[in-house]
Amino acid sequence: MKKKLLAMLLALAMVFALAACGEKAGEESQAPAGDSGTPATEPAGETADGAVYYLNFKPEQDAQWQELAEVYTAETGVPVKVVTAASGTYETMLTSEMAKEEAPTMFQVNGPVGLNSWKDYCYDLSGSALYGELTSEDYALKNGEEVAGIAYVIESYGIIVNTTLLAEAGYSVEDIQSFADLKKVAEDITARKGELGFSAFTSAGMDSSSDWRFKTHLANLPIYFEYQDKGINSTEAIEGTYLDQYRAVWDLYINNATCDPAELTAKTANDALNDFVTGQAVFYQNGSWEYANVVGEGKLSDEDVTMIPLYFGVGDEANQGLCTGSENYWCVNKNASEEDIQATLDFMYWCVTDETALQAITGSAGAMPSGEAGMGFAIPFKAAPESSNPFVALDAEMTAAGKTPISWNFTTMPSEEWKNQVGTALSQYAADQTDANWDNVVHWFVDNWASEYQLANG
């Protein structure tokens, strides 16, 4: 907090000094990088005119982005507005905001499918200083020869484990090396729930703040393994080869949890988080982004938690890693003014090169200028330090040990509507676990994939 106050006071002092000299900050503004046809190796600098409006996709990092925006404005005088969409509402909000006169200058797409909807709004970043900071071109999202988006965070998800509770139940993570192992342990905990005082799994909430964990992240697994079989990375028609395994994992989650399956539509992300941090459940499907929410003062300790792969009962499970990838690509609105485009490019470059910003984005406990927890991200930029997030480090350790990460193929899901229909069908099945209701899940997963793909691609 002292650092932030000092930065704000220094910024005010600079403003008064410039006013006394009769100067106007921002007279050195440059045109957007790339307009000249040559690569922009440096940002325009801290005197650029314009403003930044960032429509943020990740509600769990809203407080950190708000603070970073304040720090940047204090240092440069450039206004930065951060608006965060509620979970599950980003596409709807982006559509609404882009129709306004003061539209976002900086927004996100989730990969090729998202880009298909927004490619006409994406500024070509191939000549930007930000693009030059990437550690690999693999993290650039391209539209033909243009760089339409840049991945700014690499994340992993699996099953977060309370190892202390697991030990109380008589097990360790070494006992869980496959789906069959996980099922055995979870069902044993359920059988002894009254004696142990806790459940196997947190609630699998199916309200909009939580359902993405299952209609998107869990649904990635049957897609991944089908793609692996066929040697493809996208499809216009999914076959649903591994939906029986999807059902088996879903059954395990909902029948060995802290609540009755019929209650799931009312359960939220916060309900599941509270289940976990208050010691009511051993297993919690979530990702590396959740670290700061589960570890810290009044929560669990680093010694209490780890993450294991999301075992699916398919393939070489002994050598399976975490689910690792990105669905977070920064894009710049090419319809914004030249001044706002340059201001946005400068802000993005600052985020991945400035020491304070890098600490905030990659650090965990105490990493923000205010002393609050940072974002704990692993980011694909040259100046990035190693993330202090243990879940990120665990993914790197598994990969180094020869385990194969599960790639994020859910970015090829044909539409948000497809996800929503799958989510609704999962909820209906949870409340009444009949074969007929599972057939409905299969219908929305398989038949509606082809329909939604055609709607999106013609």
Helices and strands as residue ranges (DSSP letters): H 2-20, E 52-56, G 59-61, H 62-76, E 80-84, H 90-98, E 106-109, H 112-118, G 119-121, H 129-132, G 137-139, E 140-143, E 146-151, E 155-162, H 163-168, G 173-175, H 179-191, H 193-196, E 199-201, H 212-212, I 213-218, H 220-230, H 243-255, G 261-266, H 269-277, E 281-287, G 288-290, H 291-294, G 302-304, E 305-308, G 317-319, E 320-325, E 329-332, H 338-353, H 355-362, H 390-400, E 404-407, G 410-412, H 416-431, H 435-442, I 443-447, H 448-457
